[in-house]
C-alpha cells in the first residue's frame, strides 16, 4: 500500500510547475476563473491517478485533493489516507496512523500526462497515469 502512497505524490508531480523564475509574471486582463487549482503548497495538480508497478500491473489509484490530502485505494478497495506535500523537489506522502513519510522522485510527464516515480531507496519505480473518467451514460 505504501507504493500507492507515492502515486498520490506522483499524481502529476510536474516538476516544471515547481520551477522558479527571476522574472515577474506579466500582467494580464484575463480572469483566472478557468485555472485549475493546484494542491496546497505543491506543484502537483489535484486529481486521480492510476498506479502501475514496474511490470505494468495496476496497483490501484491515488487521489490528490486540493487541500493537501490524499487517498490511496488498492485493487481490493482498501484505502489509506494522509497528507501530501512537495519537499525538496520530491512528492512526499505522510499516511495517517503514525506511519513514516515516504518521498518519491518524479520525471517530467509525457504527452499523455503519465510519469514515473522512484522511491527514495531506488528499489521501486512506478508509472503514474492520470485516470480517465468513465464515459457518461447515453441519453435516452
Secondary structure, 3 states (H helix, E strand, C coil): CHHHHHHHHHCCECHHHHCCCCCCCCCCCCCCCCCCCECCCCCEECEEEEEECCCCCEEEEEEECCCCEEEEEECCCCEEEEEEEEECCEEEEEECCCCCCEEEEECCCCCCCCEEEEECCCCCEEEEEECCCCCCCCCC
